[in-house]
């Protein structure tokens, strides 16, 4: 009787130990994948920051043309300010937050595209070295933004797939930082990543 009791107690302790080690392993994997998402999010923010930094230079360069459409420049400044001031908490990268961020970026991009189309009417401005350099820098930044968004989506995909598998999802539900992450999405009408188009 005593021997069977000890066997049962040993079995229970072993089961608890194995479950504990398994839970720690799952938790550590979730931490690693979550940190990968946050690291990639910081890369998205970095390239967007580079665009924010280039915009005042572009606006000032274009302002030099006395009869240039001031409304467009003012709108770009306003949209940049809105996009710049919106902060996404890297610990709360849910779909709602990503959508808000993306909408602000798309609005800014729309006015940037409008500005660069209007510049077509100003060949003297378009041909200046300063404008040409800024144009190239913005093109490169837009490409980088697209690359970093795609990398972010891949990290989110890795996290969400792992986190939502059974029985891992039971552990994921206990911790707020392990909620599903949001994706950057294509606009329904275009299904292509937003970008600024330049016409040479």
MDTraj code that builds the backbone (N, CA, C; nanometers):
import mdtraj as md
import numpy as np

residues = "UNK UNK UNK UNK UNK UNK UNK UNK UNK UNK UNK UNK UNK UNK UNK UNK UNK UNK UNK UNK UNK UNK UNK UNK UNK UNK UNK UNK UNK UNK UNK UNK UNK UNK UNK UNK UNK UNK UNK UNK UNK UNK UNK UNK UNK UNK UNK UNK UNK UNK UNK UNK UNK UNK UNK UNK UNK UNK UNK UNK UNK UNK UNK UNK UNK UNK UNK UNK UNK UNK UNK UNK UNK UNK UNK UNK UNK UNK UNK UNK UNK UNK UNK UNK UNK UNK UNK UNK UNK UNK UNK UNK UNK UNK UNK UNK UNK UNK UNK UNK UNK UNK UNK UNK UNK UNK UNK UNK UNK UNK UNK UNK UNK UNK UNK UNK UNK UNK UNK UNK UNK UNK UNK UNK UNK UNK UNK UNK UNK UNK UNK UNK UNK UNK UNK UNK UNK UNK UNK UNK UNK UNK UNK UNK UNK UNK UNK UNK UNK UNK UNK UNK UNK UNK UNK UNK UNK UNK UNK UNK UNK UNK UNK UNK UNK UNK UNK UNK UNK UNK UNK UNK UNK UNK UNK UNK UNK UNK UNK UNK UNK UNK UNK UNK UNK UNK UNK UNK UNK UNK UNK UNK UNK UNK UNK UNK UNK UNK UNK UNK".split()
xyz = np.array([
    [0.0829, -0.1208, 0.0000],
    [0.0000, 0.0000, 0.0000],
    [0.0863, 0.1257, 0.0000],
    [0.1902, 0.1220, 0.0889],
    [0.2803, 0.2362, 0.0987],
    [0.3563, 0.2566, -0.0316],
    [0.3969, 0.1456, -0.0934],
    [0.4740, 0.1507, -0.2175],
    [0.3904, 0.2091, -0.3315],
    [0.2652, 0.1675, -0.3432],
    [0.1787, 0.2200, -0.4501],
    [0.1480, 0.3681, -0.4285],
    [0.1370, 0.4081, -0.3009],
    [0.1154, 0.5501, -0.2710],
    [0.2352, 0.6334, -0.3159],
    [0.3562, 0.5845, -0.2882],
    [0.4779, 0.6542, -0.3306],
    [0.4883, 0.6620, -0.4833],
    [0.4460, 0.5562, -0.5512],
    [0.4486, 0.5553, -0.6980],
    [0.3529, 0.6617, -0.7522],
    [0.2338, 0.6697, -0.6923],
    [0.1354, 0.7701, -0.7373],
    [0.1879, 0.9111, -0.7133],
    [0.2444, 0.9357, -0.5948],
    [0.3000, 1.0687, -0.5623],
    [0.4142, 1.1022, -0.6579],
    [0.5017, 1.0064, -0.6839],
    [0.6145, 1.0283, -0.7760],
    [0.5634, 1.0604, -0.9160],
    [0.4624, 0.9875, -0.9583],
    [0.4035, 1.0107, -1.0903],
    [0.3444, 1.1517, -1.0994],
    [0.2742, 1.1923, -0.9920],
    [0.2155, 1.3273, -0.9904],
    [0.3241, 1.4344, -0.9962],
    [0.4285, 1.4175, -0.9176],
    [0.5386, 1.5146, -0.9202],
    [0.6059, 1.5192, -1.0570],
    [0.6268, 1.4042, -1.1164],
    [0.6881, 1.3992, -1.2500],
    [0.5991, 1.4676, -1.3533],
    [0.4692, 1.4442, -1.3435],
    [0.3750, 1.5070, -1.4367],
    [0.3766, 1.6581, -1.4221],
    [0.3750, 1.7049, -1.2966],
    [0.3790, 1.8500, -1.2714],
    [0.5098, 1.9081, -1.3228],
    [0.6204, 1.8371, -1.2983],
    [0.7509, 1.8849, -1.3438],
    [0.7549, 1.8946, -1.4973],
    [0.7064, 1.7901, -1.5651],
    [0.7064, 1.7886, -1.7124],
    [0.6173, 1.9002, -1.7663],
    [0.4980, 1.9165, -1.7066],
    [0.4074, 2.0237, -1.7505],
    [0.4704, 2.1607, -1.7276],
    [0.5377, 2.1749, -1.6136],
    [0.6039, 2.3020, -1.5836],
    [0.7134, 2.3331, -1.6839],
    [0.7956, 2.2332, -1.7153],
    [0.9039, 2.2540, -1.8118],
    [0.8478, 2.2838, -1.9510],
    [0.7413, 2.2138, -1.9874],
    [0.6775, 2.2380, -2.1175],
    [0.6230, 2.3805, -2.1238],
    [0.5572, 2.4253, -2.0151],
    [0.5005, 2.5610, -2.0105],
    [0.6104, 2.6667, -2.0205],
    [0.7220, 2.6427, -1.9521],
    [0.8350, 2.7365, -1.9591],
    [0.8895, 2.7431, -2.1011],
    [0.9023, 2.6288, -2.1656],
    [0.9508, 2.6241, -2.3037],
    [0.8575, 2.7021, -2.3973],
    [0.7277, 2.6805, -2.3834],
    [0.6290, 2.7514, -2.4656],
    [0.6356, 2.9008, -2.4385],
    [0.6399, 2.9389, -2.3115],
    [0.6467, 3.0800, -2.2743],
    [0.7702, 3.1465, -2.3355],
    [0.8843, 3.0791, -2.3242],
    [1.0079, 3.1358, -2.3792],
    [1.0010, 3.1513, -2.5311],
    [0.9390, 3.0562, -2.5993],
    [0.9210, 3.0692, -2.7444],
    [0.8305, 3.1865, -2.7785],
    [0.7239, 3.2038, -2.7014],
    [0.6335, 3.3178, -2.7244],
    [0.7067, 3.4499, -2.7015],
    [0.7898, 3.4547, -2.5975],
    [0.8688, 3.5760, -2.5706],
    [0.9597, 3.6068, -2.6892],
    [1.0285, 3.5053, -2.7383],
    [1.1214, 3.5243, -2.8509],
    [1.0479, 3.5749, -2.9750],
    [0.9364, 3.5117, -3.0098],
    [0.8600, 3.5532, -3.1284],
    [0.8000, 3.6916, -3.1095],
    [0.7555, 3.7214, -2.9881],
    [0.6996, 3.8533, -2.9588],
    [0.8068, 3.9615, -2.9732],
    [0.9264, 3.9320, -2.9252],
    [1.0370, 4.0288, -2.9373],
    [1.0762, 4.0487, -3.0836],
    [1.0700, 3.9421, -3.1632],
    [1.0975, 3.9557, -3.3067],
    [0.9992, 4.0517, -3.3730],
    [0.8715, 4.0417, -3.3342],
    [0.7689, 4.1315, -3.3897],
    [0.7996, 4.2751, -3.3485],
    [0.8318, 4.2969, -3.2204],
    [0.8592, 4.4327, -3.1723],
    [0.9845, 4.4917, -3.2379],
    [1.0857, 4.4072, -3.2561],
    [1.2081, 4.4541, -3.3225],
    [1.1789, 4.4960, -3.4656],
    [1.1005, 4.4161, -3.5350],
    [1.0667, 4.4497, -3.6731],
    [0.9766, 4.5728, -3.6788],
    [0.8903, 4.5900, -3.5792],
    [0.8073, 4.7107, -3.5732],
    [0.8965, 4.8346, -3.5623],
    [1.0026, 4.8252, -3.4823],
    [1.0926, 4.9400, -3.4693],
    [1.1597, 4.9729, -3.6022],
    [1.1833, 4.8709, -3.6855],
    [1.2390, 4.8958, -3.8192],
    [1.1387, 4.9703, -3.9070],
    [1.0110, 4.9335, -3.8965],
    [0.9062, 5.0059, -3.9711],
    [0.9043, 5.1515, -3.9263],
    [0.9088, 5.1735, -3.7955],
    [0.9073, 5.3111, -3.7435],
    [1.0308, 5.3894, -3.7885],
    [1.1461, 5.3219, -3.7934],
    [1.2692, 5.3898, -3.8352],
    [1.2607, 5.4414, -3.9781],
    [1.2105, 5.3578, -4.0696],
    [1.2043, 5.4025, -4.2091],
    [1.0956, 5.5074, -4.2278],
    [0.9869, 5.4971, -4.1507],
    [0.8842, 5.6022, -4.1568],
    [0.9400, 5.7336, -4.1024],
    [1.0223, 5.7240, -3.9975],
    [1.0860, 5.8439, -3.9424],
    [1.1756, 5.9101, -4.0464],
    [1.2445, 5.8302, -4.1229],
    [1.3286, 5.8866, -4.2291],
    [1.2444, 5.9650, -4.3288],
    [1.1262, 5.9125, -4.3627],
    [1.0382, 5.9866, -4.4539],
    [0.9918, 6.1161, -4.3889],
    [0.9536, 6.1097, -4.2593],
    [0.9116, 6.2314, -4.1898],
    [1.0220, 6.3371, -4.1943],
    [1.1471, 6.2919, -4.1800],
    [1.2597, 6.3850, -4.1802],
    [1.2858, 6.4458, -4.3173],
    [1.2552, 6.3713, -4.4230],
    [1.2780, 6.4228, -4.5580],
    [1.1712, 6.5225, -4.6030],
    [1.0512, 6.5079, -4.5512],
    [0.9396, 6.5902, -4.5994],
    [0.9628, 6.7404, -4.5804],
    [1.0090, 6.7881, -4.4625],
    [1.0325, 6.9333, -4.4509],
    [1.1326, 6.9856, -4.5543],
    [1.2354, 6.9063, -4.5843],
    [1.3321, 6.9486, -4.6863],
    [1.2654, 6.9600, -4.8225],
    [1.1802, 6.8635, -4.8542],
    [1.1093, 6.8658, -4.9818],
    [1.0157, 6.9865, -4.9882],
    [0.9411, 7.0094, -4.8807],
    [0.8472, 7.1227, -4.8769],
    [0.9231, 7.2545, -4.8914],
    [1.0349, 7.2682, -4.8206],
    [1.1124, 7.3925, -4.8300],
    [1.1710, 7.4128, -4.9690],
    [1.2128, 7.3042, -5.0324],
    [1.2667, 7.3152, -5.1678],
    [1.1580, 7.3615, -5.2644],
    [1.0394, 7.3039, -5.2509],
    [0.9286, 7.3374, -5.3412],
    [0.8754, 7.4770, -5.3127],
    [0.8801, 7.5200, -5.1851],
    [0.8313, 7.6531, -5.1471],
    [0.9036, 7.7642, -5.2215],
    [1.0259, 7.7340, -5.2632],
    [1.1044, 7.8341, -5.3347],
    [1.0387, 7.8810, -5.4629],
    [0.9490, 7.8030, -5.5165],
    [0.8764, 7.8436, -5.6367],
    [0.7576, 7.9275, -5.5914],
    [0.7643, 8.0579, -5.6176],
    [0.6712, 8.1550, -5.5598],
    [0.5243, 8.1230, -5.5878],
    [0.4956, 8.0729, -5.7067],
    [0.3548, 8.0514, -5.7409],
    [0.3102, 7.9061, -5.7193],
    [0.3903, 7.8300, -5.6448],
    [0.3542, 7.6898, -5.6241],
    [0.2294, 7.6804, -5.5352],
    [0.1507, 7.5744, -5.5558],
    [0.0242, 7.5572, -5.4839],
    [0.0472, 7.5380, -5.3344],
    [0.0205, 7.6436, -5.2589],
    [0.0470, 7.6421, -5.1145],
    [-0.0461, 7.5471, -5.0392],
    [-0.1689, 7.5286, -5.0887],
    [-0.2629, 7.4388, -5.0196],
    [-0.2072, 7.2972, -5.0097],
    [-0.1463, 7.2513, -5.1184],
    [-0.0900, 7.1160, -5.1193],
    [0.0231, 7.1049, -5.0180],
    [0.1088, 7.2060, -5.0128],
    [0.2200, 7.2045, -4.9170],
    [0.1674, 7.2047, -4.7736],
    [0.0665, 7.2889, -4.7474],
    [0.0086, 7.2950, -4.6128],
    [-0.0546, 7.1614, -4.5737],
    [-0.1196, 7.0970, -4.6693],
    [-0.1836, 6.9678, -4.6407],
    [-0.0781, 6.8614, -4.6089],
    [0.0324, 6.8636, -4.6812],
    [0.1407, 6.7684, -4.6533],
    [0.1957, 6.7892, -4.5125],
    [0.2141, 6.9152, -4.4747],
    [0.2640, 6.9455, -4.3407],
    [0.1658, 6.8949, -4.2350],
    [0.0360, 6.9148, -4.2585],
    [-0.0656, 6.8673, -4.1632],
    [-0.0668, 6.7144, -4.1537],
    [-0.0619, 6.6478, -4.2697],
    [-0.0660, 6.5011, -4.2699],
    [0.0599, 6.4423, -4.2061],
    [0.1734, 6.5058, -4.2299],
    [0.2976, 6.4610, -4.1667],
    [0.2863, 6.4727, -4.0152],
    [0.2302, 6.5849, -3.9691],
    [0.2147, 6.6069, -3.8265],
    [0.1231, 6.5009, -3.7635],
    [0.0133, 6.4679, -3.8307],
    [-0.0784, 6.3651, -3.7797],
    [-0.0090, 6.2295, -3.7721],
    [0.0590, 6.1922, -3.8808],
    [0.1258, 6.0618, -3.8858],
    [0.2383, 6.0546, -3.7824],
    [0.3137, 6.1642, -3.7708],
    [0.4282, 6.1687, -3.6800],
    [0.3838, 6.1577, -3.5337],
    [0.2701, 6.2206, -3.5014],
    [0.2263, 6.2257, -3.3615],
    [0.1551, 6.0986, -3.3159],
    [0.1132, 6.0140, -3.4102],
    [0.0436, 5.8917, -3.3709],
    [0.1456, 5.7863, -3.3294],
    [0.1391, 5.7468, -3.2036],
    [0.2337, 5.6497, -3.1503],
    [0.1640, 5.5155, -3.1277],
    [0.2243, 5.4093, -3.1772],
    [0.1727, 5.2749, -3.1549],
    [0.2566, 5.2109, -3.0452],
    [0.1895, 5.1599, -2.9438],
    [0.2581, 5.0905, -2.8348],
    [0.3075, 4.9554, -2.8876],
    [0.4387, 4.9315, -2.8900],
    [0.4906, 4.8039, -2.9422],
    [0.4430, 4.6829, -2.8622],
    [0.3919, 4.7053, -2.7411],
    [0.3364, 4.5954, -2.6628],
    [0.1891, 4.5709, -2.6944],
    [0.1333, 4.6532, -2.7838],
    [-0.0076, 4.6396, -2.8188],
    [-0.0251, 4.6559, -2.9702],
    [0.0392, 4.5686, -3.0446],
    [0.0375, 4.5775, -3.1911],
    [-0.0839, 4.5029, -3.2478],
    [-0.2030, 4.5427, -3.2014],
    [-0.3239, 4.4760, -3.2503],
    [-0.3653, 4.5330, -3.3860],
    [-0.4612, 4.4685, -3.4493],
    [-0.5012, 4.5074, -3.5849],
    [-0.5552, 4.6501, -3.5905],
    [-0.6275, 4.6912, -3.4875],
    [-0.6829, 4.8259, -3.4843],
    [-0.5723, 4.9317, -3.4863],
    [-0.4686, 4.9117, -3.4055],
    [-0.3568, 5.0068, -3.4005],
    [-0.2800, 5.0100, -3.5333],
    [-0.2560, 4.8933, -3.5912],
    [-0.1849, 4.8872, -3.7192],
    [-0.2664, 4.9552, -3.8287],
    [-0.3989, 4.9346, -3.8282],
    [-0.4846, 4.9990, -3.9287],
    [-0.4809, 5.1501, -3.9168],
    [-0.4843, 5.2031, -3.7942],
    [-0.4776, 5.3482, -3.7745],
    [-0.3452, 5.4028, -3.8269],
    [-0.2376, 5.3333, -3.7910],
    [-0.1048, 5.3749, -3.8371],
    [-0.0986, 5.3735, -3.9897],
    [-0.1471, 5.2654, -4.0497],
    [-0.1430, 5.2514, -4.1946],
    [-0.2270, 5.3584, -4.2637],
    [-0.3449, 5.3892, -4.2104],
    [-0.4304, 5.4921, -4.2708],
    [-0.3628, 5.6285, -4.2707],
    [-0.2961, 5.6612, -4.1602],
    [-0.2245, 5.7895, -4.1538],
    [-0.1101, 5.7933, -4.2550],
    [-0.0393, 5.6815, -4.2694],
    [0.0697, 5.6751, -4.3668],
    [0.0165, 5.6888, -4.5094],
    [-0.0963, 5.6264, -4.5372],
    [-0.1540, 5.6333, -4.6719],
    [-0.2027, 5.7735, -4.7043],
    [-0.2609, 5.8427, -4.6050],
    [-0.3039, 5.9811, -4.6278],
    [-0.1846, 6.0699, -4.6595],
    [-0.0787, 6.0535, -4.5831],
    [0.0431, 6.1305, -4.6087],
    [0.0963, 6.0994, -4.7479],
    [0.0988, 5.9743, -4.7807],
    [0.1517, 5.9321, -4.9100],
    [0.0700, 5.9871, -5.0268],
    [-0.0620, 5.9922, -5.0080],
    [-0.1514, 6.0443, -5.1120],
    [-0.1151, 6.1896, -5.1465],
    [-0.0914, 6.2706, -5.0428],
    [-0.0565, 6.4105, -5.0669],
    [0.0850, 6.4252, -5.1218],
    [0.1729, 6.3357, -5.0804],
    [0.3078, 6.3378, -5.1386],
    [0.2998, 6.3098, -5.2887],
    [0.2196, 6.2109, -5.3251],
    [0.2018, 6.1787, -5.4666],
    [0.1425, 6.2953, -5.5431],
    [0.0458, 6.3630, -5.4803],
    [-0.0174, 6.4802, -5.5436],
    [0.0859, 6.5903, -5.5658],
    [0.1682, 6.6144, -5.4645],
    [0.2731, 6.7165, -5.4754],
    [0.3656, 6.6867, -5.5928],
    [0.4069, 6.5620, -5.6036],
    [0.5034, 6.5269, -5.7076],
    [0.4406, 6.5285, -5.8469],
    [0.3112, 6.5083, -5.8549],
    [0.2433, 6.5250, -5.9847],
    [0.2363, 6.6722, -6.0232],
    [0.2101, 6.7569, -5.9243],
    [0.2030, 6.9015, -5.9512],
    [0.3381, 6.9545, -5.9954],
    [0.4453, 6.8974, -5.9388],
    [0.5812, 6.9424, -5.9731],
    [0.6073, 6.9289, -6.1231],
    [0.5360, 6.8374, -6.1884],
    [0.5517, 6.8201, -6.3334],
    [0.5302, 6.9509, -6.4091],
    [0.4472, 7.0396, -6.3531],
    [0.4186, 7.1682, -6.4189],
    [0.5328, 7.2682, -6.4013],
    [0.6316, 7.2310, -6.3205],
    [0.7401, 7.3231, -6.2880],
    [0.8739, 7.2627, -6.3292],
    [0.9049, 7.2652, -6.4588],
    [1.0280, 7.2005, -6.5052],
    [1.1554, 7.2572, -6.4425],
    [1.1570, 7.3868, -6.4129],
    [1.2764, 7.4457, -6.3508],
    [1.3000, 7.3882, -6.2117],
    [1.1915, 7.3720, -6.1361],
    [1.2014, 7.3147, -6.0026],
    [1.2411, 7.1676, -6.0106],
    [1.1765, 7.0957, -6.1017],
    [1.2000, 6.9522, -6.1150],
    [1.3452, 6.9208, -6.1516],
    [1.4066, 7.0118, -6.2242],
    [1.5425, 6.9860, -6.2727],
    [1.6512, 7.0291, -6.1738],
    [1.6149, 7.0948, -6.0618],
    [1.7182, 7.1377, -5.9674],
    [1.7812, 7.0161, -5.8997],
    [1.9091, 7.0301, -5.8685],
    [1.9837, 6.9190, -5.8085],
    [1.9270, 6.8819, -5.6721],
    [1.8904, 6.9831, -5.5923],
    [1.8377, 6.9591, -5.4577],
    [1.7083, 6.8779, -5.4645],
    [1.6173, 6.9175, -5.5542],
    [1.4907, 6.8450, -5.5668],
    [1.5161, 6.7028, -5.6161],
    [1.6053, 6.6892, -5.7116],
    [1.6353, 6.5576, -5.7673],
    [1.6915, 6.4639, -5.6596],
    [1.7823, 6.5177, -5.5753],
    [1.8386, 6.4366, -5.4658],
    [1.7306, 6.3935, -5.3677],
    [1.6424, 6.4883, -5.3313],
    [1.5340, 6.4555, -5.2389],
    [1.4407, 6.3520, -5.2990],
    [1.4129, 6.3664, -5.4266],
    [1.3258, 6.2717, -5.4962],
    [1.3840, 6.1304, -5.4887],
    [1.5139, 6.1197, -5.5130],
    [1.5798, 5.9886, -5.5069],
    [1.5776, 5.9311, -5.3650],
    [1.6003, 6.0184, -5.2660],
    [1.5988, 5.9722, -5.1270],
    [1.4598, 5.9241, -5.0863],
    [1.3570, 5.9966, -5.1291],
    [1.2203, 5.9571, -5.0947],
    [1.1829, 5.8271, -5.1655],
    [1.2223, 5.8139, -5.2903],
    [1.1976, 5.6875, -5.3615],
    [1.2599, 5.5700, -5.2866],
    [1.3861, 5.5868, -5.2472],
    [1.4553, 5.4810, -5.1740],
    [1.3888, 5.4511, -5.0409],
    [1.3425, 5.5553, -4.9730],
    [1.2755, 5.5375, -4.8445],
    [1.1436, 5.4634, -4.8616],
    [1.0676, 5.4975, -4.9656],
    [0.9397, 5.4294, -4.9908],
    [0.9627, 5.2799, -5.0178],
    [1.0657, 5.2493, -5.0932],
    [1.0984, 5.1081, -5.1181],
    [1.1340, 5.0372, -4.9873],
    [1.2100, 5.1069, -4.9031],
    [1.2509, 5.0490, -4.7750],
    [1.1298, 5.0254, -4.6845],
    [1.0374, 5.1210, -4.6848],
    [0.9151, 5.1065, -4.6046],
    [0.8406, 4.9803, -4.6466],
    [0.8278, 4.9605, -4.7757],
    [0.7573, 4.8427, -4.8264],
    [0.8264, 4.7134, -4.7825],
    [0.9597, 4.7118, -4.7907],
    [1.0365, 4.5935, -4.7488],
    [1.0159, 4.5665, -4.6001],
    [1.0260, 4.6711, -4.5181],
    [1.0140, 4.6528, -4.3726],
    [0.8714, 4.6147, -4.3330],
    [0.7724, 4.6659, -4.4036],
    [0.6332, 4.6245, -4.3777],
    [0.6151, 4.4759, -4.4066],
    [0.6719, 4.4304, -4.5179],
    [0.6618, 4.2881, -4.5522],
    [0.7321, 4.2013, -4.4479],
    [0.8476, 4.2464, -4.4017],
    [0.9196, 4.1717, -4.2978],
    [0.8403, 4.1702, -4.1667],
    [0.7776, 4.2824, -4.1357],
    [0.6932, 4.2891, -4.0161],
    [0.5790, 4.1883, -4.0272],
    [0.5114, 4.1862, -4.1422],
    [0.4021, 4.0914, -4.1619],
    [0.4488, 3.9470, -4.1460],
    [0.5699, 3.9185, -4.1909],
    [0.6230, 3.7815, -4.1774],
    [0.6454, 3.7459, -4.0308],
    [0.6995, 3.8404, -3.9539],
    [0.7206, 3.8156, -3.8105],
    [0.5868, 3.7998, -3.7380],
    [0.4880, 3.8816, -3.7755],
    [0.3541, 3.8698, -3.7166],
    [0.2945, 3.7335, -3.7504],
    [0.3113, 3.6924, -3.8752],
    [0.2594, 3.5625, -3.9178],
    [0.3226, 3.4494, -3.8362],
    [0.4548, 3.4546, -3.8180],
    [0.5239, 3.3527, -3.7380],
    [0.4686, 3.3480, -3.5955],
    [0.4510, 3.4668, -3.5375],
    [0.3997, 3.4746, -3.4008],
    [0.2575, 3.4206, -3.3916],
    [0.1678, 3.4719, -3.4788],
    [0.0262, 3.4337, -3.4707],
    [0.0048, 3.2845, -3.4948],
    [0.0778, 3.2282, -3.5908],
    [0.0631, 3.0840, -3.6176],
    [0.1045, 3.0034, -3.4945],
    [0.2197, 3.0359, -3.4388],
    [0.2676, 2.9619, -3.3221],
    [0.1731, 2.9806, -3.2038],
    [0.1337, 3.1042, -3.1792],
    [0.0524, 3.1380, -3.0631],
    [-0.0857, 3.0742, -3.0682],
    [-0.1410, 3.0562, -3.1871],
    [-0.2783, 3.0060, -3.1998],
    [-0.2889, 2.8543, -3.2125],
    [-0.1760, 2.7858, -3.2106],
    [-0.1812, 2.6389, -3.2150],
    [-0.2245, 2.5843, -3.0793],
    [-0.3024, 2.4795, -3.0842],
    [-0.3428, 2.4111, -2.9607],
    [-0.2323, 2.3131, -2.9196],
    [-0.1955, 2.3054, -2.7975],
    [-0.2462, 2.3715, -2.6763],
    [-0.1708, 2.4985, -2.6391],
    [-0.0837, 2.5470, -2.7275],
    [-0.0052, 2.6680, -2.6977],
    [-0.0973, 2.7866, -2.6710],
    [-0.2107, 2.7922, -2.7430],
    [-0.3008, 2.9062, -2.7265],
    [-0.3542, 2.9172, -2.5830],
    [-0.3569, 2.8074, -2.5094],
    [-0.4028, 2.8143, -2.3700],
    [-0.3061, 2.8974, -2.2859],
    [-0.1767, 2.8840, -2.3123],
    [-0.0767, 2.9644, -2.2405],
    [-0.0819, 3.1083, -2.2909],
    [-0.0959, 3.1252, -2.4238],
    [-0.1018, 3.2588, -2.4828],
    [-0.2135, 3.3448, -2.4274],
    [-0.3258, 3.2828, -2.3909],
    [-0.4411, 3.3576, -2.3390],
    [-0.4165, 3.4167, -2.2006],
    [-0.3212, 3.3617, -2.1272],
    [-0.2958, 3.4086, -1.9908],
    [-0.2171, 3.5399, -1.9863],
    [-0.1508, 3.5758, -2.0958],
    [-0.0611, 3.6917, -2.0942],
    [-0.1052, 3.7938, -2.1992],
    [-0.1227, 3.9183, -2.1562],
    [-0.1691, 4.0247, -2.2464],
    [-0.0729, 4.0481, -2.3629],
    [0.0581, 4.0385, -2.3360],
    [0.1552, 4.0662, -2.4427],
    [0.1543, 3.9619, -2.5527],
    [0.0860, 3.8498, -2.5298],
    [0.0824, 3.7433, -2.6291],
    [-0.0500, 3.7379, -2.7058],
    [-0.1184, 3.8519, -2.7117],
    [-0.2393, 3.8569, -2.7938],
    [-0.1992, 3.8566, -2.9409],
    [-0.2946, 3.8208, -3.0282],
    [-0.2677, 3.8234, -3.1724],
    [-0.2190, 3.9610, -3.2148],
    [-0.1257, 3.9634, -3.3087],
    [-0.0717, 4.0887, -3.3625],
    [-0.1429, 4.1226, -3.4921],
    [-0.1435, 4.2517, -3.5259],
    [-0.2085, 4.2975, -3.6484],
    [-0.1129, 4.3021, -3.7661],
    [-0.1691, 4.2899, -3.8860],
    [-0.0928, 4.2925, -4.0107],
    [-0.1127, 4.4252, -4.0833],
    [-0.0130, 4.4635, -4.1617],
    [-0.0360, 4.5641, -4.2643],
    [-0.1144, 4.4961, -4.3753],
    [-0.2150, 4.5636, -4.4262],
    [-0.2976, 4.5033, -4.5307],
    [-0.2984, 4.5916, -4.6544],
    [-0.3230, 4.5302, -4.7687],
    [-0.3387, 4.6063, -4.8920],
    [-0.4775, 4.6668, -4.8944],
    [-0.4888, 4.7822, -4.9591],
    [-0.6209, 4.8407, -4.9750],
    [-0.7020, 4.7529, -5.0682],
    [-0.8306, 4.7390, -5.0393],
    [-0.9164, 4.6493, -5.1159],
    [-0.9157, 4.6838, -5.2636],
    [-0.9199, 4.8150, -5.2936],
    [-0.9326, 4.8519, -5.4348],
    [-0.8065, 4.8280, -5.5151],
    [-0.6894, 4.8304, -5.4484],
    [-0.5665, 4.8184, -5.5263],
    [-0.4954, 4.6858, -5.5066],
    [-0.4971, 4.6351, -5.3811],
    [-0.4236, 4.5139, -5.3461],
    [-0.2745, 4.5259, -5.3786],
    [-0.2244, 4.6497, -5.3810],
    [-0.0819, 4.6732, -5.4007],
    [-0.0339, 4.7620, -5.2882],
    [0.0925, 4.7460, -5.2459],
    [0.1432, 4.8305, -5.1385],
    [0.1458, 4.9757, -5.1813],
    [0.1145, 5.0658, -5.0862],
    [0.1146, 5.2068, -5.1224],
    [0.2571, 5.2513, -5.1481],
    [0.2727, 5.3431, -5.2388],
    [0.4047, 5.3989, -5.2659],
    [0.3898, 5.5318, -5.3349],
    [0.4936, 5.6119, -5.3250],
    [0.4958, 5.7402, -5.3953],
    [0.5478, 5.7140, -5.5349],
    [0.4796, 5.7656, -5.6339],
    [0.5234, 5.7471, -5.7709],
    [0.5883, 5.8752, -5.8206],
    [0.7001, 5.8629, -5.8837],
    [0.7729, 5.9753, -5.9392],
    [0.7708, 5.9670, -6.0905],
    [0.7593, 6.0808, -6.1515],
    [0.7582, 6.0866, -6.2982],
    [0.8766, 6.1690, -6.3436],
    [0.9641, 6.1082, -6.4168],
    [1.0869, 6.1772, -6.4603],
    [1.0636, 6.2428, -6.5955],
])
top = md.Topology()
chain = top.add_chain()
for i, resn in enumerate(residues, 1):
    res = top.add_residue(resn, chain, resSeq=i)
    for name in ("N", "CA", "C"):
        top.add_atom(name, md.element.get_by_symbol(name[0]), res)
traj = md.Trajectory(xyz[None], top)
